[in-house]
């Protein structure tokens, strides 16, 4: 588990209930701004509004591979959908064992290049959907 969150998104809805949905403010190759906080690392966005830097790197995950343990971590909050941004050119991919694990648990996965994934994440956030995401910010 990552140590310190970048931020936690909390919004009050019109009916007075709290929503914990982080939105992405800006994205360019190698940089992402979530809830006003800039990161130069991939981010994990949890369904409780917590945003963390993706731990590890090439040695831990290999070349552009999203592993089962990352999906497991994102699924703990029981999101309706897990969004995976595969980078600006879509170079990252979900490892086969991670994809099988998600299918076996009937998880709704949305896997798209990061620009498209971010657009969808922000749409679902506006709709107050319970979502989680991993956004790869390079390639």
N, C-alpha and C positions, 0 to 999 in steps of 0.2 A: 504494500500500500504506500502511496506517496505521502510524504511528510506533511507539508504545509499547503493548504489550498491557496490558489491565486485569488479567489473571491467566492462569494456565495450570493446568488441572485434571489431576492425576495421582493415580490410585488403584491400589492393589495388589489384584489379584483373589485369590480363594481358592487358586488354583494358583501364586501368586507372580509372575504376569505383570503388567506395568503396563498400565493402561487410561487413555487420555487422553480422557475424556468429561466435559464440563462440564455441571453441572445448574443449573437456575434455582431459587433459593431463594424469591424473592418477586417479585411483579409488580403494579404499580398504574399507573394512567394517568400517564405521564410519568416513571416510575421503574422500574428493574429491578435486582435483586440476583442476581448470578451468582457462585457459589462464594464467597459472603460479601462480594463487592465490589459497591458500589452505583454505578449509572450513571444519569444523566439524559439519556442519548442512546441511540438505537437501537444494538443490538449485533450483531456478527458472531461466531459461535461456530464455530471450525474443528475439523475432525476430529482434529487433533493436540492438542486441549484448550486451545488458545490462544483467548482472548476479547479482542476489540478493539471500541472504539467505532466505529460506522459513520461514515465520513468524509463530508464534504460536507453537503448540506442542500438546501433549496429550489432554490437557484441551480444546483447540480450535478445533482440528480436530478429536479427538477420536483415537481409536487404529488403526493406519495404514490406515486411510481413506483419500482419495483425494476428496475434495468437489467441488461443482459447482463453488463457487466463485474463486477458484484457476484456474480452466479452463477458466472462464470468463476473469480473469486478463491476462492469457497467450494469449488469443485469440484477445486481443485489437490491436495487431500489424498485424493482418490478416496473420498469418503464413500459409504456405501450409500444414504443418503437426504439430501436437502437440505430442511430445513424452513423455510418462510417464514411468519412471523407478520405478518399484515396490519394490525395495530393493534387497539385495543379494540373498535372498531366495524367492522373489516374495510375501512377506507377505502383502504388501500394496495393496489396491484395490480402484477402482473408485466407489464412492457412486452412487447408482442407479439413483438419481435425476441428478447427474452430467453427467452420461452416456446418459440419456434421453435428457438432454439439448444439449449436443454435437451432438447427432444424429439429433435433430430438427433443427440444424443450419448447417448440412452437414459438420461438422468439421472432418477432417481426424485425427483420434487418433491412435497412435501406443503404445500399452501397453505391456511391457515386463519386465522381471527381469532386474535390473539395469545394469548388465554387458552387456547384449544383447542390451538394449536400448542405452547405451553409444556407443557401436560399431556402431549401425545404425545412431545415431546422428552425429558421426564423419564422417561417409561415406557421409551423406547428406550435412554436412558442406563443405566437399571437393568438392562436386558438386555445391556449392554455392546456395543451396536451402534455402528458407526462412522458418525457423523452430523455434519452441519454445519447451521448455521442463521443466518438473519437475522431478528431480532425487532424489529418497529416498535413503539414504546412509547406512541404517542399515537393519536388518532382510529382 
